[in-house]
Amino acid sequence: MSIVDTPERRQLRELTRAFVTREVLPHLDDWERAGEVPRALHATAAKLGLLGIGFPESVGGSGGDLLDSIIVTEELIRSGGSSGLVAALFTHGIALPHMVAAVGARTGGSLGGRLTGASSPGDDGLIERYVRPTLAGTMIGALAITEPDGGSDVAGIRTTAIRDGDHYVVNGSKTYITSGHRADFVTTAVCTDFPGSGALTLLVIDKDSPGFTVGRRLEKLGWHCSDTAELSFVDVRVPVTNRIGAENTGFLAIMQHFAAERLSLATQAYATAQRCVELAVRWCRDRQTFGRPLVGRQVVRHRLAEMHTRAEAARSYVHEVAARVAAGEPVVTEVAMAKNVAVAACDHVVDQALQLHGGFGYLRDAEVERHYRDARILGIGGGTTEIMNEIIAKGMGL
């Protein structure tokens, strides 16, 4: 029995599939055109226990580990959802872990199989004010790291937070922030020294804070149902109690949680590939040309076979690496390789799947068209393919 194919995880797959069939598929096209998913979807997912998967019950989660989170992500896409839906509904997967880990550091352990960092006296309050409501589906959180002129250079963050008594005064801007429009709070990376010094701290900033402005809604190639925003901070006063962990520990905290984010993106990639294989097989069996189905041609069968092989190989490798991460192994290089392998498989498969669909695949009515658009971000988010290659090269001793 596979580590991801236990009776409990099969039930988790069934629960996720039922959720997608009932709550998502009738509305996904409308959400794509609206540019966001409704807040009520978060509450529904929370009631079913899906929103809290991978977070310990002690902070309001449903329990489980990284592998359980991967099962939910995989099944959500394979049941007809999309990676854009994953980004919109599970943004808390990158907004909350730092808070949960900080509490774990003080209690002497790792919560939910997640890495821990230095703690702060205010961390318990953050659990009650932000983590529990978010996992209950009544709040939405976002993570703000990327800046307009920073890209993947996390250490070069220029948004500053200057201590003023019991508050920090925050100035700067962020961009490409997933769920930035709908978020009630933003876990924000700030520099507590001079801009670009690398002395990073994480602060939780409430959306209604004076001086905090959510800018224009960014229009994107894909992930249409996931809202994306620019954020601006002008003399925003943030209580010191909203600091996650100790001051100047933000860079380490961010790096520690990149593994889970990158594996989530890798999962979205191979799951998208698997779904597109299924769509292509169905189309090629049903589509008649020159008196016989497309699948009756050897060149089509071989193309489908290659697509299936790449998708399944990527899935197996991501699962293997994820199991090692869940077990606490420091597999930074392997995580980078898993992301690149899955993204490469996805890029190939979605392109071939759309080609096999012909003119219909180019229409918005075709599910494969949405996956084709959505897939392009997966080699950019969470660290670009080029950044992953640099990590791999470093792991090789180059």
C-alpha positions as CSV (number, residue, x, y, z in Angstrom):
1,M,0.0,0.0,0.0
2,S,1.3,3.4,-1.0
3,I,2.0,5.9,1.8
4,V,-0.6,8.2,0.2
5,D,-3.1,5.4,-0.4
6,T,-4.3,4.6,3.1
7,P,-8.0,4.0,4.0
8,E,-8.1,7.4,5.7
9,R,-6.6,9.2,2.8
10,R,-9.0,7.5,0.4
11,Q,-11.8,8.9,2.5
12,L,-10.1,12.3,2.3
13,R,-10.1,12.0,-1.5
14,E,-13.7,11.1,-1.5
15,L,-14.6,14.1,0.7
16,T,-12.7,16.5,-1.5
17,R,-14.2,15.1,-4.7
18,A,-17.7,15.5,-3.3
19,F,-16.9,19.0,-2.2
20,V,-15.7,19.9,-5.7
21,T,-18.6,18.3,-7.4
22,R,-21.2,19.9,-5.2
23,E,-19.7,23.3,-4.3
24,V,-17.3,24.2,-7.1
25,L,-18.1,22.8,-10.5
26,P,-21.5,24.5,-10.9
27,H,-19.9,27.9,-10.2
28,L,-16.2,27.8,-11.3
29,D,-16.8,29.5,-14.7
30,D,-18.7,32.4,-13.0
31,W,-15.9,32.8,-10.4
32,E,-13.3,32.9,-13.2
33,R,-15.2,35.8,-14.8
34,A,-15.8,37.5,-11.4
35,G,-12.0,37.3,-10.6
36,E,-12.5,35.7,-7.2
37,V,-14.2,33.0,-5.2
38,P,-16.9,33.9,-2.6
39,R,-16.1,34.1,1.1
40,A,-18.8,31.6,1.7
41,L,-16.7,28.9,0.0
42,H,-14.1,29.2,2.8
43,A,-16.8,28.6,5.5
44,T,-18.1,25.6,3.6
45,A,-14.7,24.1,3.2
46,A,-14.0,24.8,6.9
47,K,-17.2,23.0,8.0
48,L,-16.1,19.9,6.1
49,G,-12.7,20.0,7.7
50,L,-10.8,20.6,4.4
51,L,-9.6,24.1,5.3
52,G,-7.9,22.9,8.4
53,I,-6.0,19.9,6.9
54,G,-2.4,20.0,7.8
55,F,-2.9,22.3,10.8
56,P,-3.0,20.8,14.3
57,E,-6.2,20.6,16.2
58,S,-4.6,22.7,19.0
59,V,-4.8,25.8,16.8
60,G,-8.2,25.0,15.3
61,G,-7.1,22.8,12.4
62,S,-8.2,19.3,11.3
63,G,-4.9,17.6,12.0
64,G,-3.0,15.6,9.4
65,D,0.3,16.4,7.8
66,L,1.9,17.7,4.6
67,L,0.9,14.5,2.8
68,D,-2.8,15.0,3.7
69,S,-2.6,18.6,2.4
70,I,-1.1,17.2,-0.9
71,I,-4.0,14.7,-1.2
72,V,-6.6,17.5,-0.9
73,T,-4.8,19.7,-3.5
74,E,-4.3,16.8,-5.9
75,E,-7.9,15.7,-5.7
76,L,-9.4,19.2,-5.9
77,I,-7.7,19.6,-9.3
78,R,-8.3,16.1,-10.6
79,S,-12.0,16.4,-9.7
80,G,-12.4,19.4,-12.1
81,G,-11.1,22.3,-10.0
82,S,-8.0,24.2,-10.9
83,S,-4.7,25.4,-9.5
84,G,-6.2,28.9,-9.5
85,L,-8.9,27.6,-7.1
86,V,-6.3,26.1,-4.9
87,A,-4.5,29.5,-4.8
88,A,-7.7,31.3,-3.8
89,L,-9.2,28.9,-1.3
90,F,-6.0,27.8,0.4
91,T,-4.0,31.0,0.6
92,H,-3.9,30.5,4.4
93,G,-1.5,27.6,3.6
94,I,1.2,30.3,3.2
95,A,-0.3,33.0,5.5
96,L,-0.6,31.0,8.7
97,P,2.2,28.5,9.1
98,H,4.7,31.0,10.4
99,M,2.4,31.9,13.3
100,V,1.7,28.2,14.1
101,A,5.4,27.4,14.0
102,A,6.3,30.3,16.3
103,V,4.0,28.8,19.0
104,G,5.6,25.4,18.4
105,A,9.0,26.8,19.0
106,R,8.0,28.0,22.5
107,T,6.2,24.8,23.4
108,G,9.3,22.8,22.4
109,G,8.0,21.0,19.3
110,S,7.0,21.2,15.7
111,L,3.2,21.6,15.1
112,G,1.7,19.6,12.3
113,G,5.1,18.4,11.1
114,R,6.1,22.0,10.3
115,L,9.4,23.6,11.0
116,T,9.6,26.0,13.9
117,G,11.4,29.3,14.6
118,A,12.1,31.7,17.4
119,S,9.0,32.7,19.4
120,S,7.5,35.9,20.7
121,P,5.2,36.6,23.7
122,G,2.5,37.8,21.4
123,D,2.3,34.6,19.3
124,D,-0.5,33.0,21.4
125,G,-2.6,36.0,20.7
126,L,-2.0,35.7,17.0
127,I,-3.4,32.1,17.1
128,E,-6.6,33.3,18.7
129,R,-7.0,36.5,16.6
130,Y,-6.0,35.2,13.2
131,V,-5.3,31.4,12.9
132,R,-8.5,30.0,14.5
133,P,-10.9,32.4,12.6
134,T,-9.1,31.7,9.3
135,L,-9.3,27.9,9.8
136,A,-13.0,28.3,10.7
137,G,-13.5,30.1,7.4
138,T,-14.5,33.5,8.9
139,M,-11.3,35.3,8.0
140,I,-9.0,35.3,5.0
141,G,-5.3,35.8,5.2
142,A,-2.6,36.5,2.6
143,L,1.2,36.5,2.6
144,A,3.1,39.6,1.4
145,I,6.8,39.1,0.5
146,T,7.4,40.1,-3.1
147,E,8.1,43.8,-3.9
148,P,7.9,45.7,-7.2
149,D,11.6,45.8,-7.7
150,G,12.6,42.7,-5.7
151,G,11.3,39.6,-7.4
152,S,12.8,36.5,-5.9
153,D,15.4,38.5,-3.8
154,V,13.8,38.0,-0.4
155,A,16.9,39.3,1.5
156,G,16.6,42.5,-0.5
157,I,13.2,43.5,0.9
158,R,12.9,47.3,1.2
159,T,9.6,47.7,3.1
160,T,10.7,49.0,6.5
161,A,9.3,48.7,10.0
162,I,10.7,51.1,12.5
163,R,10.1,50.5,16.2
164,D,8.2,53.3,18.0
165,G,7.3,52.3,21.5
166,D,4.7,49.5,21.4
167,H,4.3,49.8,17.7
168,Y,6.2,49.4,14.4
169,V,5.8,52.1,11.7
170,V,5.6,50.4,8.3
171,N,6.4,52.0,5.0
172,G,6.7,50.3,1.6
173,S,4.9,48.3,-1.0
174,K,4.2,44.7,-2.1
175,T,3.0,43.2,-5.4
176,Y,1.6,40.0,-6.9
177,I,-0.2,39.3,-3.5
178,T,-2.5,36.3,-3.9
179,S,-5.9,37.0,-2.2
180,G,-4.7,40.6,-1.5
181,H,-8.1,42.1,-2.2
182,R,-10.2,39.7,-0.1
183,A,-7.7,39.3,2.8
184,D,-8.6,40.6,6.2
185,F,-5.0,40.5,7.3
186,V,-1.6,40.1,5.6
187,T,1.4,38.3,7.0
188,T,4.0,40.8,5.8
189,A,7.8,40.6,5.5
190,V,9.4,43.8,6.6
191,C,13.0,45.0,7.1
192,T,13.7,46.2,10.7
193,D,17.0,47.8,9.7
194,F,18.0,49.8,6.7
195,P,16.3,48.8,3.4
196,G,17.9,45.8,1.8
197,S,19.9,44.8,4.9
198,G,18.3,41.4,5.1
199,A,17.2,42.0,8.7
200,L,13.7,40.7,8.2
201,T,10.8,40.4,10.5
202,L,7.2,39.1,10.0
203,L,4.3,41.3,11.0
204,V,0.6,40.6,10.8
205,I,-1.1,43.7,9.4
206,D,-4.8,44.2,9.5
207,K,-6.4,45.4,6.3
208,D,-8.3,48.2,8.0
209,S,-5.1,49.8,9.5
210,P,-4.8,53.5,8.6
211,G,-2.3,54.0,5.9
212,F,-2.7,50.4,4.5
213,T,-4.0,50.6,0.9
214,V,-5.0,47.8,-1.3
215,G,-4.3,48.9,-4.9
216,R,-5.7,47.8,-8.2
217,R,-6.8,44.3,-8.9
218,L,-4.1,42.8,-11.1
219,E,-5.3,41.2,-14.3
220,K,-3.4,37.9,-15.1
221,L,-2.9,35.4,-17.9
222,G,-4.3,32.6,-15.6
223,W,-5.6,32.0,-12.1
224,H,-8.6,34.2,-13.0
225,C,-10.6,33.1,-9.9
226,S,-7.7,34.0,-7.6
227,D,-7.6,37.8,-6.8
228,T,-4.2,39.4,-6.9
229,A,-3.3,42.8,-5.6
230,E,-0.7,45.5,-5.0
231,L,-0.4,46.7,-1.4
232,S,0.9,50.0,-0.1
233,F,2.0,51.0,3.5
234,V,2.3,54.6,4.5
235,D,3.2,55.1,8.1
236,V,1.1,52.1,9.1
237,R,1.2,51.6,12.9
238,V,1.4,47.9,13.8
239,P,1.3,46.7,17.4
240,V,4.5,44.9,18.5
241,T,2.1,42.1,19.6
242,N,1.5,41.5,15.9
243,R,5.1,40.4,15.4
244,I,5.6,36.7,14.5
245,G,8.5,35.3,16.5
246,A,11.5,37.3,17.5
247,E,12.7,40.4,15.7
248,N,15.0,39.7,12.7
249,T,14.0,36.0,12.4
250,G,11.8,36.5,9.4
251,F,14.2,35.4,6.8
252,L,14.8,32.0,8.4
253,A,11.0,31.6,8.9
254,I,10.3,32.3,5.3
255,M,13.0,30.0,4.1
256,Q,11.8,27.2,6.4
257,H,8.3,27.3,5.0
258,F,9.3,27.5,1.3
259,A,9.5,23.7,1.3
260,A,5.7,23.3,1.9
261,E,4.8,26.0,-0.6
262,R,7.0,24.6,-3.3
263,L,5.7,21.1,-2.8
264,S,2.1,22.5,-3.0
265,L,3.0,24.1,-6.4
266,A,4.6,20.8,-7.5
267,T,1.4,19.0,-6.5
268,Q,-0.7,21.5,-8.5
269,A,1.6,20.9,-11.5
270,Y,1.5,17.1,-11.6
271,A,-2.3,17.1,-10.7
272,T,-3.0,19.5,-13.5
273,A,-1.0,17.2,-15.8
274,Q,-3.0,14.2,-14.7
275,R,-6.3,16.0,-15.2
276,C,-5.2,17.1,-18.7
277,V,-4.3,13.5,-19.6
278,E,-7.8,12.4,-18.5
279,L,-9.4,15.2,-20.5
280,A,-7.3,14.4,-23.6
281,V,-8.0,10.6,-23.4
282,R,-11.7,11.3,-23.1
283,W,-11.6,13.7,-26.0
284,C,-9.6,11.4,-28.2
285,R,-11.9,8.5,-27.6
286,D,-15.0,10.5,-28.4
287,R,-13.7,12.7,-31.3
288,Q,-14.2,11.2,-34.7
289,T,-12.1,12.2,-37.7
290,F,-12.0,10.6,-41.1
291,G,-14.3,7.8,-39.9
292,R,-12.6,6.7,-36.7
293,P,-11.8,8.0,-33.3
294,L,-8.6,10.0,-32.7
295,V,-7.4,7.3,-30.3
296,G,-7.4,4.8,-33.2
297,R,-4.2,6.4,-34.5
298,Q,-0.9,5.2,-33.2
299,V,0.6,8.7,-33.2
300,V,-2.2,9.8,-30.8
301,R,-1.9,6.8,-28.6
302,H,1.8,7.2,-28.2
303,R,1.4,10.9,-27.4
304,L,-1.1,10.1,-24.7
305,A,1.2,7.4,-23.4
306,E,4.1,9.8,-23.1
307,M,1.9,12.4,-21.4
308,H,0.6,9.8,-18.9
309,T,4.2,8.6,-18.2
310,R,5.5,12.1,-17.4
311,A,2.5,13.0,-15.2
312,E,2.8,9.7,-13.2
313,A,6.6,10.0,-12.8
314,A,6.3,13.5,-11.5
315,R,3.6,12.4,-9.0
316,S,5.7,9.6,-7.7
317,Y,8.7,11.8,-7.1
318,V,6.8,14.6,-5.5
319,H,5.2,12.1,-3.1
320,E,8.6,10.6,-2.2
321,V,10.1,14.0,-1.4
322,A,7.0,15.2,0.5
323,A,7.2,12.1,2.7
324,R,10.8,12.9,3.5
325,V,9.9,16.5,4.3
326,A,7.0,15.3,6.5
327,A,9.5,13.1,8.3
328,G,11.7,16.1,9.1
329,E,14.5,15.4,6.6
330,P,16.4,18.5,5.3
331,V,15.8,17.9,1.6
332,V,16.1,21.4,0.2
333,T,17.7,20.3,-3.0
334,E,15.2,17.5,-3.6
335,V,12.3,19.9,-3.0
336,A,13.7,22.1,-5.7
337,M,14.1,19.2,-8.1
338,A,10.5,18.0,-7.3
339,K,9.1,21.3,-8.2
340,N,11.1,21.5,-11.5
341,V,10.2,18.0,-12.5
342,A,6.5,18.5,-11.9
343,V,6.4,21.8,-13.6
344,A,8.3,20.5,-16.7
345,A,5.8,17.5,-16.9
346,C,2.9,19.9,-16.6
347,D,4.2,22.3,-19.2
348,H,4.5,19.4,-21.7
349,V,1.2,17.8,-20.9
350,V,-1.0,20.8,-21.0
351,D,0.5,21.9,-24.3
352,Q,-0.1,18.5,-25.8
353,A,-3.6,18.2,-24.4
354,L,-4.7,21.4,-25.9
355,Q,-3.2,20.5,-29.2
356,L,-5.1,17.2,-29.2
357,H,-8.3,19.1,-28.5
358,G,-7.7,21.1,-31.7
359,G,-9.8,24.3,-32.1
360,F,-12.1,23.5,-29.3
361,G,-9.2,23.5,-26.9
362,Y,-8.6,27.2,-27.7
363,L,-12.1,28.1,-26.5
364,R,-13.0,29.3,-23.0
365,D,-15.6,26.6,-22.9
366,A,-12.9,23.9,-22.8
367,E,-11.6,23.0,-19.4
368,V,-8.2,22.2,-20.9
369,E,-7.9,25.9,-21.9
370,R,-8.1,27.0,-18.3
371,H,-5.4,24.5,-17.2
372,Y,-3.2,25.7,-20.1
373,R,-3.4,29.3,-18.8
374,D,-3.2,28.4,-15.1
375,A,-0.1,26.2,-15.6
376,R,2.2,29.0,-16.7
377,I,2.5,30.5,-13.2
378,L,3.7,27.3,-11.6
379,G,7.2,27.7,-12.8
380,I,7.3,31.2,-11.4
381,G,5.6,31.1,-8.0
382,G,7.4,30.0,-4.9
383,G,10.7,30.5,-6.6
384,T,11.3,30.4,-10.3
385,T,12.6,27.4,-12.2
386,E,15.9,29.3,-12.5
387,I,16.1,29.8,-8.7
388,M,15.3,26.1,-8.2
389,N,18.2,25.2,-10.6
390,E,20.5,27.4,-8.6
391,I,19.5,25.6,-5.4
392,I,20.0,22.3,-7.1
393,A,23.5,23.4,-8.4
394,K,24.4,24.4,-4.8
395,G,23.3,21.0,-3.5
396,M,25.6,19.5,-6.1
397,G,28.5,21.4,-4.7
398,L,28.8,23.6,-7.8
